[in-house]
Amino acid sequence: FVFSGKQCVQSDTAPPNPECPPGTILENGTCKLIQQIDTVCPSGFVEEGNRCVQYLPANKICPSGFNLSGQQCVAPESAELESTCPPNSISGNGKCKVIKNIDMVCPPGYTDSGDDCVLYVAPAKECPPNFILQGLQCIQT
């Protein structure tokens, strides 16, 4: 209580509540503006979700003794015209052809996705001018 004139007046004091403008947050007594992080993928990559992805064709390698012919591995075997060809082979031009599926081999670090080899890398995080990257947020400086 404080004596004021002929009265006792109760005096309560409290510190002001700081308020920040819309779109900013109060942190340690300072208003900070937060912006979304722009993600940038390296050249040759595409953004998928929160990753940068590069698609490359898989290398086609035939087993030893076989040659790549179009989309198949073929190993010719000589045979007489009257002969029958062994199982899993076909006859043509007096020879038996054995056909095997192509083994797909991806370069190191790439993932085989069936028909392609895929390289996953994290996107680079960039902030606009006058902002710095702090964790996963861009903070105005």
C-alpha positions in Angstrom: 0.0 0.0 0.0 1.1 3.6 -0.7 -0.3 6.7 1.0 -1.7 9.0 -1.7 -3.3 12.3 -0.4 -5.8 11.1 2.2 -6.0 7.5 1.1 -4.0 4.3 1.2 -3.8 2.9 -2.3 -2.7 -0.6 -3.2 0.0 -0.6 -5.8 0.6 -3.7 -7.9 3.3 -3.8 -10.5 4.1 -6.5 -13.1 6.6 -6.6 -15.9 5.0 -6.0 -19.4 4.2 -9.1 -21.5 6.3 -8.9 -24.6 4.5 -9.5 -27.8 5.9 -10.3 -31.2 4.5 -9.4 -34.7 2.6 -12.2 -36.5 4.8 -14.8 -38.1 7.6 -14.3 -35.5 8.3 -16.1 -32.3 9.6 -14.9 -28.9 12.9 -16.5 -27.9 15.0 -15.2 -25.0 13.3 -11.8 -25.1 13.8 -11.4 -28.9 11.3 -11.8 -31.7 12.6 -14.1 -34.4 11.2 -14.5 -37.9 11.2 -18.1 -39.1 11.1 -19.0 -42.8 10.7 -22.4 -44.5 14.0 -24.0 -45.7 14.4 -24.2 -49.5 15.8 -27.6 -50.5 18.2 -27.8 -53.5 19.1 -31.1 -55.2 22.4 -31.5 -57.0 22.4 -31.4 -60.8 21.0 -34.6 -62.3 18.9 -35.4 -59.2 15.1 -34.9 -58.7 13.4 -34.2 -55.4 11.1 -36.9 -54.1 9.6 -36.2 -50.7 12.5 -35.1 -48.5 15.2 -36.8 -50.6 17.1 -36.1 -53.8 17.1 -39.1 -56.1 19.1 -39.9 -59.2 18.0 -42.6 -61.6 20.6 -44.3 -63.8 20.1 -47.3 -66.1 21.5 -50.6 -64.6 24.6 -52.1 -66.2 23.7 -55.3 -68.1 26.2 -58.1 -67.4 25.9 -61.6 -68.7 27.3 -64.7 -66.9 30.7 -66.0 -68.1 30.4 -67.7 -71.5 27.3 -65.8 -72.5 27.0 -62.7 -74.8 24.5 -59.9 -74.6 22.2 -60.0 -77.5 19.5 -57.3 -77.3 17.9 -57.8 -73.9 19.1 -61.5 -73.5 22.3 -63.3 -72.6 23.0 -66.0 -75.3 25.6 -68.8 -75.4 25.6 -70.6 -78.7 26.3 -74.3 -78.7 27.0 -76.3 -81.8 24.7 -79.2 -82.6 23.8 -81.3 -85.5 20.5 -80.5 -87.2 19.0 -83.8 -86.3 20.0 -83.3 -82.6 17.6 -82.1 -80.0 18.7 -79.1 -77.9 19.2 -79.4 -74.2 16.4 -78.2 -71.8 16.1 -74.4 -71.5 17.6 -73.8 -75.0 16.2 -73.2 -78.4 17.2 -74.4 -81.8 18.0 -72.1 -84.7 20.3 -72.1 -87.7 21.6 -75.6 -86.8 22.7 -74.5 -83.3 21.2 -74.6 -79.9 20.9 -71.3 -78.0 20.8 -71.2 -74.2 19.1 -68.1 -72.9 19.6 -66.7 -69.4 18.2 -63.6 -67.8 20.4 -60.6 -67.5 21.9 -59.9 -64.1 21.4 -56.2 -63.2 24.4 -54.7 -61.3 24.1 -51.2 -59.8 27.1 -49.0 -59.1 28.3 -48.8 -55.5 25.9 -46.7 -53.3 23.0 -47.1 -55.7 19.8 -49.1 -54.9 18.3 -51.6 -57.4 14.7 -50.5 -57.9 13.8 -53.3 -60.4 14.5 -51.6 -63.7 16.7 -48.7 -62.6 19.6 -48.0 -60.2 18.7 -45.2 -57.7 21.0 -43.0 -55.7 19.5 -41.3 -52.7 21.1 -38.2 -51.1 19.9 -35.7 -48.6 18.9 -32.3 -50.1 21.1 -29.3 -49.3 19.4 -26.8 -47.0 19.6 -23.2 -48.0 18.1 -20.1 -46.3 17.2 -16.9 -48.0 19.4 -13.8 -47.7 19.7 -12.4 -44.1 18.7 -15.7 -42.6 20.9 -18.4 -41.0 20.2 -22.1 -40.8 19.6 -23.1 -37.2 18.7 -26.8 -36.9 15.9 -27.3 -39.4 14.8 -23.7 -39.4 15.9 -20.5 -41.1 16.3 -17.7 -38.5 16.4 -14.0 -39.5 19.8 -12.4 -38.6 
